[in-house]
Amino acid sequence: MSTNTLPKFPASGQPIPANVEHAVSVSLPYWQDNIDYEEGHPRIAAAMVSGYPRFFYHRAVQEIEARHGQAGEACLVFPSRRVAEQCHDFILKFAAPPAGAGPDGEDAGASEVRIMEFQVPSSPWLPVEDLRHRTLSVYPVFYTRDWAAGTAKLFWQHSGEIVSSRLASHCLRALGGLASPPRSPTTASKVSTRPSSTSWVPRQGHPRYQRQRPTSSSARLTNASSGESDVSPVISTAQSATDPDETAEYLEIRYGRNVEVATGDTYCKKALRQRIAQAIQSPSELDTDEPQTATVTAEDVFLFPTGMSAIYGAHRFLQAALTSGSEDPSSTTGQVATVCFGFPYTDTLKILQKFGPECHFLAYGDDRDYVGLEDLLRRTNAASTATNAVTPRPVRGLFCECPGNPLLKTPDLPRLRKLADRYGFVIVVDETIGNFVNVNTLAYADMVVSSLTKVFSGDSNVMGGSLILNPAAPYYALLKTAIWTHYEDLYWCEDAVFMERNSRTFRDRVRRINTNAEALADMLRGHPLVKDVFYPKYVQRDHYEQIKYPDGGYGGLLSIVLADPAATPALYDAMICAKGPSLGTNFTLVSPYTILAHYHELDWAEKYGVSRNLIRCSIGLEDTDNLLRAFRAALDIAAADSNLRGKKA
């Protein structure tokens, strides 16, 4: 039955969606909640039971640290030795020397960080063909909490090479289940794994109905460099026949349309890669005047734990493919410079700045930046062929979003492609906001990255990312070789199962969201209280139309700024919808974007046109009339607040 309002939001700190163990977002329903969250106020810290996984450690992740961290020590557990070593190096590079360290502070810091190999025992209650039955090797990085916890968390946030909450929960089940309350959300640990190529053999019935005798095994922490075992007790892995996680899995298979987890690394990942390959090109819908791409196959699609991990991977692969003078892609020696074109999501810029030798930030994405980019390319191109000893690094990679977050500006991709072909650099496009159904970015990009966590999933209960190589791009062979050499499949099988299920309705949901978002943007643009509406239909529309499919829309994201900035908190508080981080959900989700993404650099963000009072709106599948009615009601309350303050003044 239709209602006049959108669903009521959960209380502060509660998961979005409500009562979902692996929810991706968290409810921050009042403007002050977001400020208190950024300032670490005890009121919000105590209420937080969930959060966006790159910013908040799931309770299962916290429990792993509670079990294995020593006094005063914290740890993050990583899916491979490579990721653990990169975190180790990041801490030593960016954390200040420990208190009391002398002139050899760097060496003193190195002694405070150690990598171990953590062997998680197999799960005897699962059938042998289940991918979770195998023994897992993960790699904890231990460090002094007071010294390096903040820096380690930045690596977790920027790189996106994070543990899945489902994987962390599996590791805990293998170790005997939760044994103590989760720790403060300011500390955490991390577990992940590289799924094996175990083949799937169909079986009769679900393991819920197969009686198995529980056994026990042990977990060992082994020094990754010496192979010596750390002191660790034998932990029972016995499980009862009524294991709650097994019951939840059965219900998902029976009523939630999930396939069995045994297919996670076979059917589900293959289906996801094929689904993405098909969606990224849609050749029958392309205009004949557009440049055509070679056929993309599933072999050109790569999956990642998060969307940010895909961006981090694209940067690593680009450096590995095009770096000269160094065989180690983790070293900045001989690495090439990159350009961040247009104002991006915060962690994209941080990746280019912190993990590369040099990043040129062209934040406005307008005519002055196209002129500046070509001037930069001419200077570095000429210098790279000069004979003098000191030359600027050549620019060999450009990263952009299509459209950008949160200003929804669209780069002129045909213009950038011409520059790339002339000066020899790789274009990496993040199409998360435009998405596969609406825009054709691959025709102009070498690599296209996307956060599958967003509208591709929609259900806000699983993370994921993808990278697509353009077979027609000039650096395809070099990039493909680099990926074959350096790529690790770190996508946990259970997450692949949920992502496969959620994405089956991807196209239909996008079209419905397009309709809702455009109707709301049109209404907001005509409202007297609204000063600016940032939406591809109104911002650099000519650039967007160049790449928009004939039956595509303008996407589901828009941002607004009020004519009276002081009325912004009243508007936000009055909105009757989900309010928290993330976007692309099947339900409308709003957030004070600049407060959450740039709270400690608000003046810097405003310099580039990103108001501290900006509200970002991710539009969902609700009834259009109800959606418009709910926003009008909130605007009426904000207008009354503005008028009241005007009279008092």
PADREN-393845 format. One line per field, with one value per residue (C-alpha): residue number from 1; y, z, x. Coordinates in nm, 3 decimals. Layout:
<atoms>
num = c(NUM;...)
c2 = c(Y;...)
c3 = c(Z;...)
c1 = c(X;...)
</atoms>
This chain:
<atoms>
num = c(1;2;3;4;5;6;7;8;9;10;11;12;13;14;15;16;17;18;19;20;21;22;23;24;25;26;27;28;29;30;31;32;33;34;35;36;37;38;39;40;41;42;43;44;45;46;47;48;49;50;51;52;53;54;55;56;57;58;59;60;61;62;63;64;65;66;67;68;69;70;71;72;73;74;75;76;77;78;79;80;81;82;83;84;85;86;87;88;89;90;91;92;93;94;95;96;97;98;99;100;101;102;103;104;105;106;107;108;109;110;111;112;113;114;115;116;117;118;119;120;121;122;123;124;125;126;127;128;129;130;131;132;133;134;135;136;137;138;139;140;141;142;143;144;145;146;147;148;149;150;151;152;153;154;155;156;157;158;159;160;161;162;163;164;165;166;167;168;169;170;171;172;173;174;175;176;177;178;179;180;181;182;183;184;185;186;187;188;189;190;191;192;193;194;195;196;197;198;199;200;201;202;203;204;205;206;207;208;209;210;211;212;213;214;215;216;217;218;219;220;221;222;223;224;225;226;227;228;229;230;231;232;233;234;235;236;237;238;239;240;241;242;243;244;245;246;247;248;249;250;251;252;253;254;255;256;257;258;259;260;261;262;263;264;265;266;267;268;269;270;271;272;273;274;275;276;277;278;279;280;281;282;283;284;285;286;287;288;289;290;291;292;293;294;295;296;297;298;299;300;301;302;303;304;305;306;307;308;309;310;311;312;313;314;315;316;317;318;319;320;321;322;323;324;325;326;327;328;329;330;331;332;333;334;335;336;337;338;339;340;341;342;343;344;345;346;347;348;349;350;351;352;353;354;355;356;357;358;359;360;361;362;363;364;365;366;367;368;369;370;371;372;373;374;375;376;377;378;379;380;381;382;383;384;385;386;387;388;389;390;391;392;393;394;395;396;397;398;399;400;401;402;403;404;405;406;407;408;409;410;411;412;413;414;415;416;417;418;419;420;421;422;423;424;425;426;427;428;429;430;431;432;433;434;435;436;437;438;439;440;441;442;443;444;445;446;447;448;449;450;451;452;453;454;455;456;457;458;459;460;461;462;463;464;465;466;467;468;469;470;471;472;473;474;475;476;477;478;479;480;481;482;483;484;485;486;487;488;489;490;491;492;493;494;495;496;497;498;499;500;501;502;503;504;505;506;507;508;509;510;511;512;513;514;515;516;517;518;519;520;521;522;523;524;525;526;527;528;529;530;531;532;533;534;535;536;537;538;539;540;541;542;543;544;545;546;547;548;549;550;551;552;553;554;555;556;557;558;559;560;561;562;563;564;565;566;567;568;569;570;571;572;573;574;575;576;577;578;579;580;581;582;583;584;585;586;587;588;589;590;591;592;593;594;595;596;597;598;599;600;601;602;603;604;605;606;607;608;609;610;611;612;613;614;615;616;617;618;619;620;621;622;623;624;625;626;627;628;629;630;631;632;633;634;635;636;637;638;639;640;641;642;643;644;645;646;647;648;649)
c2 = c(0.000;0.342;0.581;0.955;0.938;0.740;0.473;0.611;0.616;0.393;0.542;0.692;0.434;0.156;-0.027;0.070;-0.140;-0.200;-0.533;-0.647;-0.804;-0.706;-0.366;-0.126;0.203;0.343;0.580;0.935;1.096;1.440;1.701;1.713;1.334;1.371;1.642;1.441;1.133;1.320;1.463;1.126;1.237;0.963;0.996;0.871;0.641;0.451;0.420;0.292;-0.074;-0.049;0.171;0.194;-0.092;0.114;0.356;0.133;-0.209;-0.470;-0.644;-0.965;-0.773;-0.615;-0.957;-1.094;-0.822;-0.883;-1.245;-1.196;-0.847;-0.813;-0.541;-0.199;-0.357;-0.350;-0.543;-0.550;-0.887;-0.889;-1.136;-1.187;-1.123;-0.857;-0.648;-0.692;-0.574;-0.271;-0.180;-0.234;0.003;0.258;0.273;0.326;0.596;0.802;0.740;0.978;0.807;0.651;0.870;0.863;0.753;0.913;1.009;0.653;0.700;0.518;0.208;0.231;0.245;-0.064;-0.261;-0.160;-0.322;-0.694;-0.926;-1.275;-1.558;-1.663;-2.009;-2.036;-2.403;-2.570;-2.587;-2.953;-2.894;-2.793;-3.041;-3.089;-2.926;-2.601;-2.334;-2.238;-2.586;-2.523;-2.391;-2.018;-1.825;-1.459;-1.207;-0.987;-0.668;-0.587;-0.236;-0.023;0.114;0.460;0.513;0.377;0.297;0.609;0.552;0.185;0.282;0.521;0.233;0.030;0.325;0.438;0.102;-0.071;-0.404;-0.473;-0.781;-0.870;-0.886;-1.225;-1.352;-1.221;-1.395;-1.719;-1.701;-1.654;-1.952;-2.158;-2.047;-2.129;-1.824;-1.489;-1.511;-1.151;-0.819;-0.621;-0.349;0.023;0.115;0.311;-0.009;-0.314;-0.602;-0.742;-1.082;-1.176;-1.453;-1.531;-1.781;-2.093;-2.251;-2.538;-2.681;-2.725;-3.063;-3.053;-3.246;-3.364;-3.135;-2.856;-2.932;-2.828;-3.174;-3.361;-3.484;-3.429;-3.503;-3.190;-3.213;-2.980;-2.829;-2.554;-2.206;-2.099;-1.760;-1.804;-1.542;-1.469;-1.417;-1.691;-1.953;-1.984;-2.031;-1.780;-1.894;-1.972;-2.204;-2.481;-2.346;-2.578;-2.543;-2.762;-2.645;-2.752;-2.876;-2.552;-2.316;-1.977;-1.881;-2.210;-2.147;-1.798;-1.939;-2.200;-1.933;-1.723;-2.020;-2.131;-1.794;-1.532;-1.675;-1.725;-2.004;-2.218;-2.080;-2.371;-2.188;-1.861;-1.898;-2.082;-1.990;-1.662;-1.489;-1.602;-1.479;-1.142;-1.096;-1.193;-0.965;-0.671;-0.742;-0.743;-0.428;-0.223;-0.228;-0.275;-0.234;-0.241;0.080;0.278;0.568;0.487;0.804;0.691;0.506;0.137;-0.089;-0.442;-0.701;-0.717;-1.065;-1.193;-1.231;-0.850;-0.807;-0.835;-0.841;-0.670;-0.657;-0.293;-0.023;0.163;-0.155;-0.152;0.207;0.116;-0.182;0.028;0.261;-0.032;-0.196;0.130;0.186;-0.173;-0.152;0.186;0.233;0.251;0.207;-0.005;-0.364;-0.307;-0.143;-0.062;0.165;0.522;0.499;0.543;0.565;0.790;1.087;1.090;1.349;1.363;1.545;1.704;1.705;1.337;1.122;1.185;0.849;0.846;1.158;1.019;0.702;0.902;1.132;0.879;0.569;0.741;0.966;1.271;1.368;1.679;1.782;1.965;2.007;2.223;2.006;2.308;2.482;2.620;2.265;2.130;2.409;2.343;1.969;2.010;2.255;2.004;1.724;1.931;2.021;1.670;1.509;1.739;1.704;1.325;1.330;1.586;1.493;1.689;1.485;1.640;1.609;1.612;1.279;1.204;1.201;0.855;0.819;1.026;0.938;1.089;1.019;1.017;1.209;1.340;1.304;1.522;1.802;1.569;1.728;1.512;1.531;1.577;1.220;1.252;1.552;1.363;1.060;1.273;1.407;1.055;0.930;1.230;1.227;0.859;0.824;0.586;0.702;0.542;0.627;0.562;0.517;0.429;0.726;0.722;0.339;0.088;0.133;0.509;0.599;0.455;0.534;0.237;0.381;0.650;0.478;0.228;0.102;0.147;0.095;0.074;0.025;-0.271;-0.192;0.085;0.055;-0.264;-0.433;-0.191;-0.389;-0.223;-0.555;-0.648;-0.479;-0.528;-0.362;-0.425;-0.322;-0.357;-0.339;-0.194;-0.443;-0.165;0.072;0.125;-0.003;-0.309;-0.565;-0.395;-0.352;-0.707;-0.842;-0.627;-0.748;-1.112;-1.056;-0.859;-0.929;-1.135;-1.250;-1.137;-1.140;-1.367;-1.637;-1.553;-1.190;-1.306;-1.508;-1.206;-0.974;-1.217;-1.236;-0.862;-0.763;-0.975;-0.681;-0.417;-0.274;-0.243;-0.078;0.178;0.286;0.329;0.528;0.748;0.846;0.926;1.127;1.339;1.419;1.519;1.726;1.917;1.989;2.100;2.326;2.523;2.558;2.906;2.772;2.579;2.774;2.500;2.155;1.956;1.693;1.581;1.723;2.073;2.051;2.018;1.848;1.864;1.646;1.396;1.376;1.278;0.949;0.889;0.591;0.681;0.525;0.604;0.849;1.094;0.857;0.849;1.099;1.471;1.733;2.050;2.371;2.602;2.978;3.014;2.791;2.824;2.635;2.328;2.143;2.194;2.050;1.751;1.677;1.697;1.451;1.131;0.884;0.688;0.916;0.793;0.726;0.537;0.577;0.373;0.200;0.077;0.322;0.697;0.776;1.128;1.259;1.588;1.480;1.747;1.706;1.331;1.333;1.656;1.757;1.833;2.018;2.211;2.532;2.332;2.169;2.501;2.643;2.402;2.475;2.200;2.376;2.259;2.282;2.050;1.768;1.468;1.269;0.914;0.837;0.499;0.300;0.464;0.580;0.905;1.105;0.995;1.087;1.438;1.485;1.389;1.632;1.914;1.859;1.880;2.195;2.353;2.292;2.436;2.740;2.799;2.780;3.029;3.270;3.248;3.338;3.619;3.773;3.746;3.920)
c3 = c(0.000;-0.094;0.184;0.190;0.327;0.281;0.538;0.877;0.936;1.197;1.517;1.526;1.489;1.369;1.041;0.711;0.611;0.962;1.131;0.855;0.992;0.693;0.620;0.427;0.567;0.912;1.025;1.110;1.092;1.237;1.116;1.456;1.448;1.153;1.320;1.642;1.440;1.276;1.610;1.785;2.036;2.295;2.230;1.874;1.936;2.196;1.962;1.657;1.593;1.218;0.962;0.611;0.602;0.490;0.780;1.053;1.167;1.176;1.511;1.374;1.265;1.610;1.772;1.577;1.722;2.070;2.046;1.912;1.989;2.281;2.546;2.385;2.043;1.751;1.427;1.082;0.910;0.537;0.261;0.131;0.211;-0.061;0.100;0.449;0.329;0.163;0.489;0.678;0.441;0.452;0.833;0.832;0.566;0.708;1.085;1.295;1.474;1.805;2.113;2.256;1.933;1.872;1.540;1.420;1.461;1.137;1.254;1.590;1.407;1.205;1.525;1.624;1.315;1.249;1.001;1.094;0.902;1.056;0.964;1.006;1.036;0.799;0.887;0.953;0.972;0.603;0.311;0.156;-0.174;0.001;-0.059;0.308;0.411;0.318;0.550;0.502;0.536;0.624;0.737;1.045;1.072;1.441;1.556;1.870;1.899;2.032;1.767;1.439;1.467;1.276;0.997;0.961;0.936;0.652;0.455;0.516;0.401;0.100;-0.049;0.001;0.038;0.337;0.496;0.421;0.729;0.602;0.577;0.925;1.059;0.888;1.046;1.387;1.335;1.240;1.566;1.785;1.753;1.927;2.277;2.399;2.339;2.036;2.106;2.053;1.689;1.688;1.676;1.460;1.286;0.941;0.781;0.417;0.185;-0.171;-0.288;-0.444;-0.774;-0.606;-0.845;-0.744;-0.747;-0.703;-0.409;-0.293;-0.035;0.183;0.452;0.711;0.664;0.661;1.006;1.065;1.363;1.485;1.525;1.661;1.520;1.608;1.489;1.461;1.430;1.236;1.186;0.814;0.779;0.998;0.993;1.372;1.546;1.797;2.126;2.055;2.232;2.066;1.993;1.949;1.627;1.731;1.597;1.686;1.439;1.493;1.405;1.352;1.055;0.884;0.944;0.797;0.490;0.446;0.463;0.202;-0.032;0.028;0.034;-0.068;-0.413;-0.330;-0.495;-0.265;-0.143;-0.309;-0.639;-0.518;-0.702;-1.001;-1.111;-0.919;-1.009;-1.369;-1.385;-1.239;-1.486;-1.779;-1.656;-1.630;-1.968;-2.131;-1.951;-2.021;-2.399;-2.507;-2.871;-3.015;-2.826;-2.935;-3.177;-3.503;-3.476;-3.149;-3.149;-3.117;-2.874;-2.935;-2.776;-2.401;-2.257;-1.902;-1.931;-1.941;-1.615;-1.273;-0.935;-0.614;-0.250;-0.286;-0.546;-0.391;-0.417;-0.792;-0.816;-0.603;-0.830;-1.146;-1.012;-0.923;-1.262;-1.448;-1.263;-1.319;-1.692;-1.764;-1.502;-1.629;-1.436;-1.157;-1.151;-0.820;-0.880;-0.507;-0.535;-0.657;-0.840;-1.209;-1.157;-1.372;-1.272;-1.283;-1.318;-1.114;-1.345;-1.178;-0.810;-0.711;-0.425;-0.148;-0.139;-0.513;-0.480;-0.169;-0.358;-0.637;-0.394;-0.135;-0.344;-0.644;-0.690;-0.822;-0.881;-1.063;-0.931;-1.185;-0.964;-1.164;-1.472;-1.690;-1.985;-1.778;-1.673;-2.029;-2.128;-1.819;-1.888;-2.244;-2.129;-1.863;-2.118;-2.363;-2.093;-1.953;-2.297;-2.422;-2.101;-2.112;-2.441;-2.326;-2.246;-1.923;-1.604;-1.419;-1.597;-1.471;-1.450;-1.759;-1.710;-1.813;-1.634;-1.590;-1.343;-1.358;-1.249;-1.482;-1.348;-1.044;-0.678;-0.540;-0.802;-1.082;-1.342;-1.647;-1.815;-2.191;-2.256;-2.636;-2.578;-2.316;-2.546;-2.821;-2.575;-2.450;-2.803;-2.881;-2.563;-2.472;-2.137;-1.991;-1.901;-1.600;-1.561;-1.250;-1.387;-1.055;-1.058;-1.430;-1.434;-1.718;-1.818;-1.870;-2.016;-2.253;-2.090;-2.221;-2.572;-2.440;-2.150;-2.115;-1.785;-1.634;-1.261;-1.063;-0.710;-0.736;-0.377;-0.513;-0.761;-0.921;-0.589;-0.458;-0.144;0.065;0.218;0.031;-0.094;-0.427;-0.711;-1.072;-1.327;-1.702;-1.964;-2.305;-2.565;-2.826;-2.616;-2.713;-2.384;-2.359;-2.399;-2.147;-1.892;-1.937;-1.876;-1.565;-1.430;-1.497;-1.303;-1.005;-0.970;-0.676;-0.650;-0.297;-0.341;-0.075;-0.214;0.012;-0.104;-0.466;-0.394;-0.257;-0.530;-0.799;-0.652;-0.600;-0.947;-1.143;-1.152;-1.209;-1.540;-1.442;-1.111;-1.277;-1.515;-1.233;-1.029;-1.332;-1.352;-0.982;-0.968;-1.270;-1.135;-0.799;-0.955;-1.167;-0.861;-0.647;-0.919;-0.919;-0.542;-0.402;-0.107;-0.331;-0.473;-0.663;-0.792;-0.907;-1.153;-1.494;-1.664;-1.550;-1.500;-1.812;-1.985;-2.327;-2.200;-2.048;-2.362;-2.566;-2.380;-2.276;-2.434;-2.638;-2.375;-2.079;-1.803;-1.582;-1.293;-0.938;-0.763;-0.713;-0.468;-0.343;-0.169;-0.014;-0.067;0.312;0.431;0.793;0.705;0.591;0.927;0.954;0.604;0.671;1.008;0.854;0.574;0.637;0.462;0.529;0.614;0.615;0.402;0.070;-0.243;-0.514;-0.272;-0.370;-0.114;-0.104;0.107;0.184;0.359;0.441;0.204;0.269;0.645;0.619;0.345;0.416;0.774;0.851;0.523;0.473;0.357;0.104;-0.036;-0.062;-0.262;-0.537;-0.515;-0.273;-0.010;0.351;0.349;0.050;0.089;-0.141;-0.234;-0.369;-0.506;-0.473;-0.605;-0.406;-0.558;-0.740;-0.593;-0.241;-0.296;-0.415;-0.135;0.130;-0.001;-0.031;0.330;0.446;0.240;0.399;0.745;0.637;0.485;0.811;1.000;0.761;0.791;1.169;1.190;0.942;1.162;1.473;1.288)
c1 = c(0.000;0.134;0.234;0.290;0.644;0.960;1.056;1.160;1.535;1.706;1.847;2.196;2.471;2.240;2.304;2.146;1.959;1.829;1.903;2.140;2.460;2.671;2.513;2.732;2.597;2.518;2.245;2.354;2.010;2.088;2.334;2.504;2.547;2.781;2.987;3.010;3.110;3.396;3.510;3.492;3.230;3.157;2.782;2.818;3.113;2.911;2.612;2.803;2.735;2.789;2.961;3.095;3.349;3.650;3.595;3.454;3.572;3.297;3.245;3.397;3.706;3.732;3.705;4.000;4.218;4.074;4.188;4.538;4.667;4.906;4.881;4.911;4.920;4.678;4.674;4.524;4.500;4.554;4.467;4.819;5.181;5.191;4.917;5.064;5.404;5.249;5.073;5.400;5.583;5.299;5.316;5.691;5.663;5.377;5.368;5.577;5.870;5.765;5.792;6.142;6.304;6.640;6.802;6.747;6.370;6.294;6.477;6.302;5.970;6.057;6.099;5.746;5.586;5.589;5.420;5.305;5.143;4.813;4.684;4.308;4.208;3.966;3.598;3.514;3.140;3.136;3.140;3.481;3.385;3.285;3.547;3.542;3.654;4.016;4.284;4.342;4.666;4.630;4.889;4.843;5.046;5.104;5.196;5.192;4.840;4.924;5.188;5.052;4.679;4.576;4.826;4.734;4.369;4.454;4.607;4.289;4.077;4.280;4.379;4.044;4.230;4.011;3.868;3.511;3.291;3.170;3.526;3.609;3.299;3.403;3.749;3.592;3.363;3.668;3.830;3.531;3.305;3.285;3.427;3.442;3.264;3.383;3.634;3.605;3.540;3.865;4.072;4.052;4.214;4.175;4.137;4.097;4.201;4.280;4.017;4.159;4.063;3.884;3.627;3.266;3.096;2.714;2.582;2.243;2.086;2.216;2.478;2.219;2.072;2.401;2.506;2.876;3.091;3.270;3.645;3.905;4.217;4.458;4.546;4.907;5.067;5.390;5.659;5.636;6.009;6.155;5.881;5.897;5.566;5.435;5.284;4.920;4.678;4.484;4.136;3.842;3.647;3.357;3.022;2.674;2.418;2.225;2.509;2.334;2.551;2.473;2.103;2.132;2.306;2.034;1.763;1.941;1.964;1.606;1.430;1.686;1.766;2.134;2.323;2.535;2.867;3.047;2.987;3.141;3.471;3.331;2.981;2.932;3.257;3.231;2.871;2.972;3.255;3.035;2.753;2.991;3.152;2.810;2.693;3.007;2.971;2.605;2.721;2.369;2.291;2.598;2.573;2.750;2.963;3.120;3.452;3.392;3.572;3.689;3.468;3.516;3.516;3.509;3.888;3.914;3.718;3.882;3.710;3.825;3.713;3.599;3.568;3.862;4.069;4.001;4.131;4.433;4.491;4.461;4.729;4.959;4.912;4.970;5.297;5.406;5.330;5.486;5.758;6.114;6.435;6.292;6.172;5.992;5.652;5.625;5.929;5.890;6.224;6.155;5.779;5.567;5.355;4.976;4.701;4.381;4.141;3.838;3.743;3.729;3.614;3.865;4.049;4.116;4.326;4.498;4.599;4.760;4.939;5.056;5.129;5.284;5.583;5.394;5.031;4.913;4.572;4.355;4.053;3.813;3.774;3.689;3.854;4.142;4.231;4.226;4.466;4.678;4.681;4.805;5.072;5.185;5.196;5.401;5.654;5.696;5.695;5.968;6.168;6.156;6.348;6.603;6.963;7.000;7.024;6.729;6.396;6.038;5.862;5.655;5.277;5.163;4.830;4.514;4.237;3.890;3.534;3.238;3.061;3.249;3.155;2.995;2.976;2.857;3.085;3.156;3.496;3.519;3.631;3.672;3.901;4.102;4.128;4.282;4.538;4.613;4.676;4.898;5.106;5.096;4.921;4.664;4.311;4.145;3.774;3.569;3.218;3.049;2.810;2.733;2.724;2.729;2.365;2.377;2.717;2.974;3.309;3.507;3.520;3.756;3.933;4.215;4.075;3.730;3.688;3.368;3.241;3.006;2.905;2.684;2.397;2.529;2.446;2.185;2.105;2.378;2.483;2.803;3.120;3.293;3.479;3.570;3.832;3.772;4.045;3.965;4.098;4.111;4.324;4.690;4.837;4.615;4.894;5.124;4.846;4.720;5.071;5.109;4.776;4.859;5.182;5.051;4.677;4.553;4.193;4.107;3.729;3.578;3.349;3.051;3.059;3.061;2.745;2.559;2.687;2.576;2.228;2.189;2.309;2.061;1.815;2.082;1.957;1.591;1.676;1.903;1.630;1.379;1.631;1.707;1.341;1.313;1.635;1.551;1.205;1.350;1.631;1.379;1.164;1.457;1.594;1.271;1.241;1.316;1.516;1.758;2.053;2.238;2.149;2.451;2.327;2.460;2.151;2.254;2.633;2.853;2.562;2.728;3.012;2.770;2.556;2.864;2.891;2.529;2.358;2.046;1.818;2.042;1.961;2.146;2.205;2.079;2.307;2.258;2.383;2.217;2.322;2.064;2.037;2.037;2.324;2.211;1.892;2.088;2.084;1.707;1.656;1.878;1.716;1.367;1.432;1.235;1.464;1.782;2.074;2.431;2.742;2.748;2.535;2.365;2.129;1.784;1.645;1.705;2.011;2.134;2.444;2.621;2.894;3.156;3.126;3.188;3.453;3.645;3.570;3.935;3.991;3.667;3.836;4.039;3.724;3.540;3.830;3.727;3.355;3.252;3.044;3.064;2.684;2.639;2.386;2.436;2.127;2.142;1.798;1.626;1.331;1.050;0.726;0.806;0.517;0.602;0.965;0.880;0.628;0.881;1.143;0.890;0.786;1.148;1.204;0.896;1.043;1.379;1.206;1.018;1.347;1.503;1.210;1.209;1.575;1.519;1.249;1.468;1.751)
</atoms>
